[in-house]
Amino acid sequence: MAKQSASRNRITQPRIDRLRPLGSDWEWQMRAACRSTDSAVFFPPTGEGLRARRLRESKAKAVCGRCPVRRACLEQALAVGEPYGVWGGLAESERRAVTAVSA
């Protein structure tokens, strides 16, 4: 009995090589305009009001607007279903709308 419960409680570690993306798939991130911006601009804090959200998202989208890899960022966010933040110039609700239209 103790042997069974020990095996059920054991946490298995994922194989790291399966989780590590190919460098070429992520190179675009090194050129992203957001690398020099506080990430708080892109992600909503707990309890954020509508007015504050609009202002924050506007600032984030301004950064995305001058980003040389905006398309790659957006494609990645759509591909993985990124649920939070501004990615590739689109906020959460905007990405959901794009996904719904393309489904």
Secondary structure, DSSP 4 states (H G I P E B T S, - for coil): -HHHHHHHHPPPPPPHHHHSPPHHHHGGGGG-GGGGS-GGGTSPPTT--HHHHHHHHHHHHHHHHT-TTHHHHHHHHHHHT--SS-BTTB-HHHHHHHHHHH-
